[in-house]
Structure formats: structure tokens, C-alpha cells
Amino acid sequence: MNINIIAFGQIAEITGKRPAAEATDTAMLKAALLEKFPALGQKKYAIAVNKKVVTGTVQLNENDEVALMPPYSGG
Amino acid sequence: MDNLNPRYARHYSLEGFGKEGQEKLTKAKVLVIGAGGLGCPALQYLAAAGVGTIGIADADTVSITNLQRQVLFGTDDIGKPKAEVAARRLRNLNPGIEIVTYNTVVTNANAWDIIEEYDVVIDCTDNFASRYTINDACVLLDKPLVFAAIYQYEGQVAVFNVADENGNKTSYRHLFPEPPDPMEVADCNEAGVLGVLPGVIGTLQATEAIKLITGIGEVLANRLLTINLLTYDTFVIDIGGQAAIEDKSPADRAAFEAMDYEWLCGSAVANVGTLEAGIFKERVDDEDTLVIDVREAGELPTADFDNVNIPLSDLNNGIPDIRERNIILFCQSGKRSLKAGQLLSEHFGATKNISHLKGGIIALHENSHE
């Protein structure tokens, strides 16, 4: 199943801007990314599916767009 | 055309804005917390636009490394309080408005009384302890909050505590319920920032504040805008549509004021002292004191005082015997030294007097250039 992942900020520094992973829900996606990029283990990030922030585990469908958004702190 | 101030002629003639919009600005009270990269442009445009009362809160003084992006300050201002310098510049820009300065850090001890006085709050701070403090106070006081944060070439902007078309309100905690570990987030000091980035993002904050006050357009209520200056890619996500999340915010003023935000955001650790650059320089030569550089071997700049190098990565594998009673830790920005302090404190308990250099060797260098 194809999912389009877009990473931002320090997450993108670890995973690249467009990482690829196989998953049918957001929990699986996080686990798959963590296995591929262990450095993600210490990072907090919000997940937006098709431009809506989601919490908990949400099912993913073909061609969903998943954004990984870390908090920025600079001012 | 009586009672019209020629200063605002281009607002009066602007369709959809006019005299009404200008009057709303004149009556508005806006608080800008942080007069740095984001705060400088936001303040300039709010003052120029004629916002009747502008509060400026910042405890910092101007340093030479600020001047690359903090456009309210000049070389002559180095060492002077940012809030005072900014106020002087803004009074010159627009003598017809009231400027109130708070030469202090906004903490949960003073946030309530300060924020209560204003209609709109703009978060231009650069650290999570301040961001969560301001967020929680604005939620409890039901104040519109214009949030922004920056990282290298990218900025985030959002408007919180403002009802969207469905009547929903959200806060920063709907996006990030809890602060990240300080070790995982780099700040401008460490990660660098394109000087013009806060100029763009702070100007967007002023735009959102003016839209909120005058009721024009659509503000970013419950939406987070991310913009990348290298590509002009913009990305807007909806924060409001989700089910209720686990709420970690304080329930009332008493709970808010009892919360330890420095600890929550990992910017303080129990039993590890915090040394400002000036004090640090006095203490490094004290008797019975070991100064430890916890950076990796070879990191620059080198220190010009006696120290031993024990990288944090080594301390993670085991704590060596230390004879001295006083241990002072430093690193590049103050994050790794705080983490090292925590490890040493867990190992030695009260048998050692442990402290670390706040802001790291970067702060030390800036201090000596003031």
C-alpha cells in the first residue's frame, strides 16, 4: 500500500524529506519508521493524516499523505 | 474628514479596513512576549499600524549575535535591555501609542497578572518553558494567542484559543501535549537560523494579530502553517478536528502557578545548580573544584580555563571517581551539561556540589563580547 510521508524539521534530518514505510495504521507506521531510523526514538512529533492532526492509532488508506511534524523552539 | 490621523491614511482608504478597522486597532492591547527575532518585526508592524497599547516582555540584553536578525537593535545597543531599547525605537516610530515594558522573564508566577491586561498575546519566545507557560495561561484566561516558532529555514505559525467556524478552540497542547526532552530539540544558538526567517514569520504574527483585532480575513484558528523559505513550500494542517486528547494542562490559576515549567520542559534538574556566564567565570578557579567539558573530544571553541574532557557519551556508560567536592559542567549550549548534571547527581547524591553553565560556551563567548 502506498503512503506519502512528508517529514519536517529535525525529523527530516533523520529520515530524509520523503521517507518510505509500509503500514496500515499510524501505530504501525511509527514502529516501522523507528525500526528504520532508531534516532527517532527520542523525538516527539505530531502526525497529520491528509492535513488533519490525529492522536492515538488511526487507520491508513492507499495514497494517504502523512506529515511528521516536530515542535520548533526558535524565536 | 475630522479626527482622521494622516498617519493611517492608507488604512482609511483600504477597502474592507477603513476608519472602523483603524479604530479597532487604536482600542486594542497586544502583548508581545520575547523581543528577539520574531518579536522585533512583529513589534514594528504593530506599532506602525497604530495598535493603541503594546506590551513588550523580555528579560534579555542585546548581544552582537542578535543583530543578524533582530532588526530593532543597533550596534550601540549591545548590552542594553531589549525591552527598553525596543520601546524607545517604537515610541519614535509612533509617539501616538502607549508602550508598556516588562523587563522580566514571563513565568507562571507573573504571567497571569501580565496577560490578563491584554486582548491578544503574541508568543515570540525561544524556549519550551516559556511557550507552555504562555499557552496554559492563555487557555485559562481565554486570550487569543498568536504562536510562532522557527527552525533554520522553516517557520510554524498558528492562532490558538480562537473559535473556528465549528466553535472549536485549540491550544498548543493539542499539537504537542507535552514538551519534548530538551536534548532532542536544537535552538537557534545551536542549529543556526537564516536571519530573514524570523522577519518573515514575525511579520505573519503581526498580520494574524491585526486580522484578529479588525475581524478581516481568516485567521489561522486551529490551523498550523509551516513555511519553508528555501522552497516556499507551505503546509497547513488542521488541529481542530480531532477527538479530545489527554489533557495535561493545569485546571485553574492555582494549579497553573503551582506547576514547575522549567522542570517540565527539562530546562532545570533538581540538585543541579545553574550558573550564568558571569558567575561561571568566577567559580571555575575555586578551590576543590573540577570543571568538566562534556562535549565530544575536539569540539570547538576550546575553553580558555582549566578543565577535563569527559564526553556525555562516556558518562552514559559509567561515572568515574571524582575527588573534588565541587563539579562544574559545561558544553556547547547548556543542554548536554544539564543532562550530565542529572547523571552525576543521581550517582553522587548530596556528597557533591554540582552545577552547570547555562547557555554553554556560546553564552560564555557572548558574555565576554558585551
Interface residues (C-beta under 8 A of the other chain):
Chain A: I6 F8 G9 Q10 Q42 K43 K44 A46 A48 K51 K52 V53 V54 T55 G56 A67 M69 P70 P71 Y72 S73 G74 G75
Chain B: G34 G36 G37 L38 G39 D123 C124 T125 D126 N127 F128 R131 A148 A149 I150 Y151 Q152 E154 G155 Q156 H174 L175 F176 E178 P179 P180 D181 M183 E184 V185 A186 D187 C188 A191 V193 P198 L224 T226 F235 V236 I237 D238 I239 G241 Q242 A243 I245
